[in-house]
Amino acid sequence: MGRILAAQGSLIIGISLVQLVNGYMGTLVGIRLASAGTDAFVTGIVTSAFFCGYVTGSILCKVVIQNSGHIRAFAAFAATVAIAVLGLVLHFDPVLWTIFRLMTGFGCAGLFVATESWLSVKSTIETRGTVFSIYMVATYLTFAGSQFVLLLGSPEGALLFELGAIILCLAIILVATTRSEQPAIAAIVRLKLGEVLRAAPVAVVGCFVAGINSGAFFGLMPVFGQASGLPVFKISSYIALAIFGGMLLQVPVGKVSDKFDRRVVAGLCALAFAVLAGTIHLVRATPAFEPLWLLLGGFMSVIYPVCVAHANDRMPAERAVAVSGRLILISGVGSALGPLLGSAVMSVFGIVGLFYFMAATASLFAAFALARGLAVKPPFLKRERPLLLPAIFAQNLAHAPNEMAR
């Protein structure tokens, strides 16, 4: 591990700093919009803009990386995010904020593509799992811990935005001065349109629904908290708790998915999430709320990697990069739609409409996945030994960015 950190430590720390800013900035934008009395649907548009930019950046950023190299591309994308973060301070206007959030999403996509492809190329079969496990833990922890940065300043002030720009500049310095050699761009296997859908429809629908729900949750949870009268500390704590829930459930759900039909496992996880999302507001004033909220975040987070693993079971091994990239792109589209659809439901049913919306989408997917699991024979598993969910997720992170950037 010491050798890995010596070679890739600067890059991992740099992208972790980016995730630190990315994590609390999304919550901050939601709180700021809610405190200004912005209409829920307009809030959904601003929130969705980040994911629209992310999807666009995932597709287009490879050109920048190919022309400039990974180090210069990382610096350019981080600078783009820093400009967008500082732009949010200039003037509060939903139209301008939509543009700046588009820029943020675009830049973040480029940063993650550059980082993950760099780590993938510069690691070996023997070290790739370890490298990406370190990467995952670092980014998960900073994303969860980022919520408490909000306690350092007022959402209405400029301090939190300026602090974000400073942190992004530190990330640029770390990566620009790294002693690690940047990789060359490798050729990618193309995937025909609809090929994954025909081979693994549950995986495609599951990734799309997982994107919708995660986008709605992380985009609109600050709005829900503000409307419920929760202080910033409580909102930050709940979002962090949900993220930690995702970390805790990965290994146990991964073990189960290695032994049983992944479609059934994904369907049952979606069903559990739907039940929790539909009833969580009923226990808000009871001691059961925190542990149930932890499980809510956990079941929401494991649906996507289980579906990706199922898709890889159905596709040839040489297409793993293309499959993972296509599914992350589908998830990104869902993440862009989630805040829009969720905010529309909130406009009709009130603030609890966010949870009704997530429960409904998860229920529909659960019914589809379980029905397919009963009607269609599961695929022959090509792995020679069990592959736990963190390893699955790490491999997908390693493979996805190259295809997403096409």
C-alpha positions as CSV (number, residue, x, y, z in Angstrom):
1,M,0.0,0.0,0.0
2,G,2.9,2.3,0.8
3,R,4.3,1.9,-2.8
4,I,0.8,2.6,-4.3
5,L,0.4,5.8,-2.2
6,A,3.9,6.9,-3.2
7,A,3.1,6.5,-6.9
8,Q,-0.5,7.7,-7.0
9,G,-1.0,9.4,-3.6
10,S,-1.0,13.0,-5.0
11,L,-3.6,12.1,-7.6
12,I,-5.9,10.4,-5.0
13,I,-5.5,13.2,-2.5
14,G,-6.2,15.7,-5.3
15,I,-9.4,14.1,-6.5
16,S,-10.5,13.6,-2.9
17,L,-10.2,17.4,-2.4
18,V,-12.4,17.8,-5.5
19,Q,-14.9,15.4,-4.0
20,L,-14.8,17.4,-0.7
21,V,-15.9,20.5,-2.6
22,N,-18.3,18.7,-4.8
23,G,-20.0,17.1,-1.8
24,Y,-20.8,20.1,0.2
25,M,-21.4,22.4,-2.8
26,G,-24.4,20.4,-3.9
27,T,-25.9,20.7,-0.5
28,L,-25.0,24.3,-0.2
29,V,-26.7,25.2,-3.5
30,G,-29.9,23.4,-2.4
31,I,-30.0,25.2,1.0
32,R,-29.3,28.6,-0.6
33,L,-32.1,28.1,-3.2
34,A,-34.5,26.9,-0.5
35,S,-33.7,29.8,1.9
36,A,-34.3,32.3,-0.9
37,G,-37.8,30.8,-1.4
38,T,-37.1,29.5,-4.9
39,D,-39.9,27.5,-6.4
40,A,-39.4,23.7,-6.1
41,F,-39.4,23.1,-9.8
42,V,-36.9,25.9,-10.5
43,T,-34.7,24.4,-7.8
44,G,-35.0,21.1,-9.6
45,I,-33.8,22.7,-12.8
46,V,-30.8,24.2,-11.1
47,T,-30.0,21.0,-9.4
48,S,-30.4,18.9,-12.5
49,A,-28.1,21.2,-14.4
50,F,-25.1,19.6,-12.6
51,F,-26.0,16.2,-13.8
52,C,-26.7,17.4,-17.4
53,G,-23.2,18.9,-17.3
54,Y,-21.8,15.7,-15.9
55,V,-23.3,13.6,-18.7
56,T,-22.1,16.1,-21.4
57,G,-18.6,16.2,-19.9
58,S,-18.4,12.4,-19.7
59,I,-19.0,12.2,-23.4
60,L,-16.8,15.1,-24.5
61,C,-13.9,15.3,-22.1
62,K,-11.8,12.6,-23.7
63,V,-11.0,15.1,-26.5
64,V,-9.4,17.4,-23.9
65,I,-7.5,14.6,-22.3
66,Q,-6.2,13.2,-25.6
67,N,-5.1,16.6,-26.8
68,S,-3.6,17.9,-23.5
69,G,-2.6,14.9,-21.5
70,H,-4.0,13.9,-18.1
71,I,-2.1,16.4,-15.9
72,R,-3.0,19.5,-18.0
73,A,-6.6,18.2,-18.5
74,F,-7.0,17.7,-14.7
75,A,-5.8,21.3,-14.1
76,A,-8.1,22.7,-16.8
77,F,-11.2,20.8,-15.5
78,A,-10.4,21.8,-11.9
79,A,-10.1,25.4,-12.9
80,T,-13.4,25.2,-14.7
81,V,-15.1,24.0,-11.5
82,A,-13.3,26.7,-9.5
83,I,-14.6,29.4,-11.9
84,A,-18.1,28.0,-11.6
85,V,-18.0,27.9,-7.8
86,L,-16.8,31.5,-7.6
87,G,-19.4,32.5,-10.2
88,L,-22.1,31.4,-7.8
89,V,-21.1,34.3,-5.4
90,L,-21.3,37.0,-8.0
91,H,-25.1,37.2,-8.3
92,F,-27.9,35.1,-7.1
93,D,-30.1,34.3,-10.1
94,P,-31.5,30.9,-11.0
95,V,-30.6,31.2,-14.7
96,L,-26.9,32.1,-13.9
97,W,-26.8,29.4,-11.2
98,T,-28.0,26.9,-13.8
99,I,-25.2,27.8,-16.1
100,F,-22.6,27.6,-13.3
101,R,-23.9,24.2,-12.2
102,L,-23.7,23.0,-15.8
103,M,-20.0,24.1,-15.8
104,T,-19.4,22.4,-12.4
105,G,-20.9,19.1,-13.7
106,F,-18.9,19.3,-16.9
107,G,-15.6,19.9,-15.0
108,C,-16.3,17.2,-12.4
109,A,-16.9,14.6,-15.1
110,G,-13.6,15.5,-16.7
111,L,-11.8,15.3,-13.4
112,F,-13.2,11.8,-12.6
113,V,-12.6,10.5,-16.1
114,A,-9.0,11.8,-16.1
115,T,-8.4,10.4,-12.6
116,E,-10.0,7.0,-13.0
117,S,-8.5,6.3,-16.4
118,W,-5.1,7.4,-15.0
119,L,-5.4,5.0,-12.0
120,S,-6.6,2.2,-14.3
121,V,-3.8,2.5,-16.8
122,K,-1.0,2.9,-14.2
123,S,-2.1,0.0,-12.0
124,T,-1.7,-3.7,-12.8
125,I,-4.1,-6.7,-12.5
126,E,-2.4,-7.4,-9.1
127,T,-2.8,-3.9,-7.7
128,R,-5.8,-2.5,-9.5
129,G,-8.3,-3.7,-6.9
130,T,-6.2,-2.2,-4.0
131,V,-5.7,1.0,-5.9
132,F,-9.4,1.6,-6.5
133,S,-10.3,0.4,-3.0
134,I,-8.1,3.2,-1.6
135,Y,-9.6,5.6,-4.2
136,M,-13.1,4.6,-3.2
137,V,-12.6,4.9,0.5
138,A,-10.9,8.3,0.1
139,T,-13.6,9.8,-2.0
140,Y,-16.4,8.3,0.0
141,L,-15.0,9.6,3.2
142,T,-14.4,13.1,1.9
143,F,-17.8,13.2,0.2
144,A,-19.5,12.2,3.5
145,G,-17.3,14.5,5.7
146,S,-17.8,17.4,3.3
147,Q,-21.3,17.9,4.7
148,F,-19.8,19.3,7.9
149,V,-17.8,22.0,6.0
150,L,-21.2,23.8,5.8
151,L,-20.8,24.6,9.5
152,L,-17.9,26.9,8.8
153,G,-20.0,29.6,7.3
154,S,-23.4,30.9,6.5
155,P,-25.1,29.6,3.3
156,E,-25.9,33.2,2.5
157,G,-22.3,34.4,2.7
158,A,-19.4,34.0,0.3
159,L,-17.0,32.2,2.6
160,L,-18.0,28.6,1.7
161,F,-17.8,29.3,-2.0
162,E,-14.4,31.0,-1.7
163,L,-13.2,28.1,0.4
164,G,-14.3,25.7,-2.3
165,A,-12.2,27.5,-4.9
166,I,-9.2,27.5,-2.6
167,I,-9.5,23.8,-2.1
168,L,-9.7,23.2,-5.8
169,C,-6.6,25.2,-6.4
170,L,-4.8,23.0,-3.9
171,A,-5.9,20.0,-5.8
172,I,-4.4,21.5,-9.0
173,I,-1.1,22.1,-7.3
174,L,-0.9,18.6,-6.0
175,V,-1.6,17.0,-9.4
176,A,0.4,19.5,-11.5
177,T,3.5,18.8,-9.4
178,T,3.1,15.0,-9.1
179,R,6.1,12.8,-9.9
180,S,3.9,10.1,-11.3
181,E,4.1,9.6,-15.0
182,Q,0.8,10.3,-16.8
183,P,-0.6,7.6,-19.1
184,A,-1.2,7.4,-22.8
185,I,-4.7,7.0,-24.1
186,A,-5.6,3.4,-25.0
187,A,-8.1,2.3,-27.7
188,I,-11.6,1.4,-26.5
189,V,-13.9,-1.3,-27.8
190,R,-17.1,0.2,-29.1
191,L,-20.5,-1.0,-28.1
192,K,-23.5,-1.1,-30.4
193,L,-26.6,0.9,-29.4
194,G,-29.1,-1.3,-27.5
195,E,-26.7,-4.2,-27.1
196,V,-26.7,-4.0,-23.3
197,L,-30.4,-3.5,-23.2
198,R,-31.1,-6.7,-25.1
199,A,-28.6,-8.7,-23.1
200,A,-29.4,-7.3,-19.6
201,P,-32.6,-5.2,-19.5
202,V,-32.8,-5.3,-15.7
203,A,-29.3,-3.8,-15.5
204,V,-30.2,-0.9,-17.8
205,V,-33.5,-0.1,-16.1
206,G,-31.9,-0.5,-12.7
207,C,-29.0,1.8,-13.4
208,F,-31.4,4.4,-14.8
209,V,-33.7,4.2,-11.8
210,A,-30.7,4.3,-9.4
211,G,-29.6,7.5,-11.1
212,I,-33.0,9.0,-10.8
213,N,-33.3,8.3,-7.1
214,S,-29.8,9.3,-6.2
215,G,-30.1,12.5,-8.2
216,A,-33.4,13.4,-6.6
217,F,-32.1,12.5,-3.1
218,F,-28.9,14.4,-3.1
219,G,-30.3,17.3,-5.1
220,L,-33.5,17.8,-3.2
221,M,-32.8,16.5,0.3
222,P,-31.4,20.0,1.3
223,V,-34.7,21.5,0.0
224,F,-36.6,19.0,2.1
225,G,-34.5,19.8,5.2
226,Q,-35.0,23.5,4.8
227,A,-38.7,23.2,4.3
228,S,-38.9,21.0,7.4
229,G,-37.2,23.6,9.5
230,L,-34.0,21.5,10.0
231,P,-30.8,23.3,10.9
232,V,-27.8,23.1,8.5
233,F,-26.1,20.7,10.9
234,K,-29.0,18.2,10.9
235,I,-29.2,18.4,7.1
236,S,-25.5,17.7,6.7
237,S,-25.7,14.9,9.3
238,Y,-28.5,13.1,7.5
239,I,-26.8,13.3,4.1
240,A,-23.5,12.0,5.6
241,L,-25.4,9.2,7.4
242,A,-27.0,8.1,4.1
243,I,-23.6,8.0,2.4
244,F,-22.1,5.9,5.2
245,G,-25.1,3.6,4.9
246,G,-24.0,3.0,1.3
247,M,-20.5,2.1,2.4
248,L,-21.7,-0.3,5.1
249,L,-24.1,-2.4,2.9
250,Q,-21.7,-2.9,0.0
251,V,-19.9,-6.0,1.4
252,P,-23.0,-7.9,2.7
253,V,-25.1,-7.2,-0.3
254,G,-22.1,-8.2,-2.5
255,K,-21.8,-11.5,-0.8
256,V,-25.5,-12.2,-1.3
257,S,-25.3,-11.2,-5.0
258,D,-22.4,-13.6,-5.6
259,K,-24.5,-16.5,-4.4
260,F,-28.0,-15.7,-5.8
261,D,-29.5,-14.2,-9.0
262,R,-28.4,-10.6,-9.1
263,R,-31.7,-9.5,-10.6
264,V,-33.5,-10.8,-7.6
265,V,-31.0,-9.2,-5.2
266,A,-31.4,-5.9,-7.0
267,G,-35.1,-6.2,-7.0
268,L,-35.3,-7.0,-3.2
269,C,-32.9,-4.1,-2.5
270,A,-35.1,-1.8,-4.5
271,L,-38.2,-3.1,-2.7
272,A,-36.5,-2.5,0.7
273,F,-35.6,1.0,-0.4
274,A,-39.1,1.7,-1.6
275,V,-40.6,0.6,1.7
276,L,-38.2,2.8,3.7
277,A,-38.7,5.8,1.4
278,G,-42.4,5.5,1.6
279,T,-42.5,5.3,5.4
280,I,-39.5,7.1,6.7
281,H,-41.4,10.3,7.3
282,L,-43.7,8.5,9.7
283,V,-40.8,7.8,12.2
284,R,-39.0,11.1,12.1
285,A,-39.7,11.9,15.7
286,T,-38.7,8.4,17.0
287,P,-35.4,6.8,17.9
288,A,-35.8,4.4,14.9
289,F,-35.3,7.2,12.4
290,E,-31.5,7.3,12.3
291,P,-31.0,3.5,11.8
292,L,-33.7,3.4,9.2
293,W,-32.2,6.4,7.5
294,L,-28.9,4.6,7.4
295,L,-30.5,1.6,5.7
296,L,-32.3,4.0,3.3
297,G,-29.0,5.4,2.1
298,G,-27.5,1.9,2.0
299,F,-30.2,0.2,-0.2
300,M,-30.2,3.3,-2.4
301,S,-26.5,3.0,-3.0
302,V,-26.2,-0.8,-3.8
303,I,-28.7,-1.1,-6.6
304,Y,-26.4,0.4,-9.2
305,P,-23.3,-1.8,-8.7
306,V,-25.4,-5.0,-8.4
307,C,-27.0,-4.1,-11.8
308,V,-23.6,-3.4,-13.4
309,A,-22.3,-6.8,-12.1
310,H,-25.4,-8.5,-13.7
311,A,-24.7,-6.8,-17.0
312,N,-21.1,-8.0,-17.0
313,D,-22.4,-11.5,-16.3
314,R,-24.4,-11.2,-19.5
315,M,-21.7,-9.7,-21.7
316,P,-18.3,-11.0,-23.0
317,A,-15.3,-10.1,-20.7
318,E,-13.6,-8.0,-23.5
319,R,-16.5,-5.6,-23.5
320,A,-16.4,-4.8,-19.7
321,V,-15.0,-1.3,-20.3
322,A,-17.7,-0.4,-22.8
323,V,-20.5,-2.0,-20.7
324,S,-19.5,-0.2,-17.6
325,G,-19.2,3.1,-19.4
326,R,-22.6,2.8,-21.1
327,L,-24.3,2.0,-17.8
328,I,-22.7,4.9,-16.0
329,L,-23.9,7.2,-18.8
330,I,-27.4,5.8,-18.4
331,S,-27.2,6.4,-14.7
332,G,-26.0,10.0,-15.3
333,V,-29.1,10.6,-17.5
334,G,-31.3,9.4,-14.7
335,S,-29.5,11.6,-12.2
336,A,-30.2,14.6,-14.5
337,L,-33.9,13.7,-14.6
338,G,-34.3,12.9,-10.9
339,P,-34.3,16.4,-9.5
340,L,-36.6,17.6,-12.2
341,L,-39.2,14.8,-11.7
342,G,-38.8,14.9,-7.9
343,S,-39.3,18.6,-7.6
344,A,-42.4,18.4,-9.8
345,V,-43.9,15.7,-7.5
346,M,-43.0,17.9,-4.5
347,S,-44.9,20.8,-6.0
348,V,-48.0,18.7,-6.0
349,F,-47.7,16.6,-2.9
350,G,-45.6,18.8,-0.7
351,I,-42.1,18.2,0.7
352,V,-42.8,14.5,1.5
353,G,-43.5,14.0,-2.2
354,L,-39.8,13.5,-2.7
355,F,-39.9,10.3,-0.7
356,Y,-43.1,9.2,-2.4
357,F,-41.5,9.8,-5.8
358,M,-38.4,7.7,-4.9
359,A,-40.6,4.9,-3.4
360,A,-42.7,4.8,-6.6
361,T,-39.7,4.5,-9.0
362,A,-38.0,1.9,-6.8
363,S,-41.2,-0.1,-6.6
364,L,-41.6,-0.2,-10.4
365,F,-38.1,-1.4,-10.8
366,A,-38.4,-4.0,-8.1
367,A,-41.5,-5.4,-9.8
368,F,-39.7,-5.5,-13.1
369,A,-36.5,-7.1,-11.8
370,L,-38.3,-9.7,-9.7
371,A,-40.6,-10.6,-12.6
372,R,-37.6,-11.0,-14.9
373,G,-35.8,-13.1,-12.3
374,L,-38.8,-15.5,-12.2
375,A,-39.4,-15.6,-15.9
376,V,-35.8,-15.7,-17.4
377,K,-33.1,-18.2,-16.3
378,P,-30.1,-16.5,-14.7
379,P,-26.9,-16.3,-16.7
380,F,-24.0,-18.7,-16.1
381,L,-21.5,-16.8,-13.9
382,K,-18.2,-16.5,-15.6
383,R,-16.2,-15.7,-12.5
384,E,-14.0,-18.5,-11.1
385,R,-14.3,-17.1,-7.5
386,P,-16.7,-14.7,-5.7
387,L,-16.3,-11.1,-6.5
388,L,-17.5,-8.8,-3.7
389,L,-19.4,-5.6,-4.4
390,P,-16.6,-3.2,-3.5
391,A,-14.4,-5.0,-6.0
392,I,-17.2,-4.9,-8.6
393,F,-17.6,-1.2,-8.0
394,A,-13.9,-0.5,-8.1
395,Q,-13.6,-2.3,-11.5
396,N,-16.5,-0.3,-12.9
397,L,-14.9,2.9,-11.7
398,A,-11.7,1.8,-13.4
399,H,-13.4,0.9,-16.7
400,A,-16.2,3.4,-17.1
401,P,-14.5,6.8,-17.7
402,N,-12.8,5.8,-20.9
403,E,-16.0,4.7,-22.6
404,M,-18.0,7.6,-21.1
405,A,-15.6,10.0,-22.7
406,R,-16.2,8.7,-26.2
